[in-house]
Amino acid sequence: MTCDECRSLLQDLVDAELSNSERFALEAHMTTCVECARLHRHLAKFTTAMVKTLEPIRAGEDFASKVAATHGDTAHARKYLAALAFAKSVIPNTGQ
């Protein structure tokens, strides 16, 4: 793995969005590349600080009804409502 390839995947590593094989390849590269390992540490610290600093985003109680009123029973509306339902299932305090 090159440094450019590693750097392009570092945020995904921090966010735990890589497959096992991608994660292992990045970790192997960082055992031999001090610069990429340093960048990973800084990115992880920055991401953690941002998550701690930002307020949770909450959808208003009337969000679902506004989407339905604006878009009706369309694929577009169903997509938004499905995204909201998913967010509520994985992110605490997402709201209605």
NORZIBEL-V154208 format. One record per backbone hydrogen bond with DSSP energy under -0.5 kcal/mol. NH is the residue of the N-H (numbers start at 1). CO is the residue of the C=O. If there is no record, write none. Layout:
BEGIN
nh:co
NH:CO
NH:CO
END
This chain:
BEGIN
nh:co
6:2
7:3
8:4
9:5
9:6
10:6
10:7
13:9
14:10
15:11
16:13
17:12
23:19
24:20
25:21
26:22
27:23
28:24
29:25
30:26
31:27
31:28
32:28
32:29
33:29
34:32
37:33
38:34
39:35
40:36
41:37
42:38
43:39
44:40
45:41
46:42
47:43
48:44
49:45
50:46
51:47
52:48
53:49
54:50
58:56
59:94
63:60
66:62
67:63
68:64
69:65
70:66
71:67
72:68
74:72
78:74
79:75
80:76
81:77
82:78
83:79
84:80
85:81
86:82
87:83
88:84
89:85
90:86
91:87
92:90
94:91
96:59
END
